[in-house]
């Protein structure tokens, strides 16, 4: 299992729309996440006093070929329709790679606190 953290900006005018979409994610989109070996997927919103808004996503990948699973998800017509609704809300960061929408983050600390 590998943990992923990613970040992207959020258009301030689209915050409520983005929240509304994610309050009722389509069942087929959720099923595709599972079929592509993503678990414990969360998205957090941080609104800063200077007017910037960021989304942070966290998920665990349990498969053995992230690129293939990502391609499978990207090829899914329902996921493509879902992304078409979500992407206009998002503001990709300049620091992301050429083929990335969300910018990956480096994990600098992890503790499985159940063992502590």
C-alpha positions as a printed Julia matrix, in Angstrom:
116×3 Matrix{Float64}:
   0.0    0.0     0.0
   1.22   3.49   -0.85
  -0.19   6.75    0.52
  -0.71   9.75   -1.78
  -1.24  13.4    -0.92
  -2.04  15.95   -3.61
  -2.99  19.63   -3.75
  -4.87  21.88   -6.17
  -6.37  25.35   -5.98
 -10.11  25.91   -5.83
 -11.94  28.76   -7.54
 -13.55  30.82   -4.76
 -16.69  31.3    -6.84
 -17.06  27.51   -7.17
 -16.63  26.43   -3.52
 -20.29  25.71   -2.87
 -20.67  23.9    -6.2
 -17.64  21.72   -5.43
 -19.01  20.89   -1.96
 -22.42  20.09   -3.44
 -20.89  17.74   -6.01
 -18.88  15.91   -3.37
 -21.81  15.62   -0.98
 -23.37  13.25   -3.53
 -20.6   11.6    -5.57
 -22.06   9.36   -8.25
 -22.04   5.67   -7.24
 -20.31   4.64  -10.49
 -17.49   7.12   -9.78
 -17.05   5.66   -6.3
 -17.06   2.14   -7.74
 -14.37   3.08  -10.26
 -12.16   4.42   -7.45
 -12.43   1.02   -5.78
 -11.84  -0.88   -9.03
  -8.65   1.16   -9.49
  -7.4    0.15   -6.04
  -7.9    3.47   -4.22
  -8.93   3.28   -0.57
  -9.54   5.78    2.24
  -9.94   8.67   -0.2
 -10.5   12.09    1.41
 -10.52  15.65    0.11
 -10.04  18.59    2.47
 -10.66  22.29    1.81
  -8.49  25.05    3.27
  -9.58  28.66    2.85
  -6.85  31.19    3.64
  -7.36  34.76    4.83
  -5.64  36.11    1.7
  -8.45  34.71   -0.49
  -6.65  31.58   -1.7
  -8.47  28.26   -1.5
  -6.81  24.86   -1.73
  -7.97  21.27   -1.85
  -5.81  18.57   -0.31
  -6.5   14.97   -1.25
  -5.31  11.85    0.51
  -5.77   8.26   -0.58
  -4.16   4.88   -0.23
  -3.27   2.89   -3.33
  -3.37  -0.89   -2.87
  -2.64  -2.02   -6.42
   0.63  -2.81   -8.13
   0.43  -0.6   -11.25
  -0.67   2.95  -10.45
  -0.14   4.16  -14.03
  -2.38   1.42  -15.47
  -5.08   1.97  -12.84
  -4.94   5.74  -13.45
  -5.31   5.15  -17.2
  -8.28   2.83  -16.58
  -9.98   5.51  -14.51
  -9.24   8.22  -17.08
 -10.75   6.07  -19.86
 -14.02   5.51  -17.99
 -16.84   7.57  -19.6
 -18.66   8.17  -16.3
 -15.47   9.38  -14.63
 -14.83  11.65  -17.6
 -18.3   13.23  -17.17
 -17.64  13.63  -13.43
 -14.29  15.3   -14.05
 -15.95  17.63  -16.58
 -18.06  18.97  -13.71
 -15.24  19.14  -11.16
 -12.37  20.48  -13.24
 -13.87  23.95  -13.88
 -13.95  24.4   -10.1
 -10.26  23.62   -9.71
  -7.17  25.78  -10.25
  -4.15  23.59  -11.04
  -0.86  24.73   -9.52
   2.06  25.83  -11.66
   4.38  23.47   -9.8
   2.62  20.34  -11.07
   4.09  18.13  -13.76
   3.14  18.52  -17.42
   0.84  15.47  -17.3
  -0.63  16.17  -13.84
  -3.81  17.97  -12.79
  -3.39  17.7    -9.01
   0.16  18.44   -7.8
   1.66  15.58   -5.78
   2.97  16.26   -2.3
   5.92  14.71   -0.53
   5.12  12.7     2.57
   7.46  13.92    5.29
   5.93  12.13    8.27
   3.69   9.16    8.96
   2.88   7.38   12.18
   0.62   4.38   12.52
  -0.43   5.59   15.94
  -2.3    2.39   16.71
   1.1    0.89   17.49
   2.05   3.7    19.9
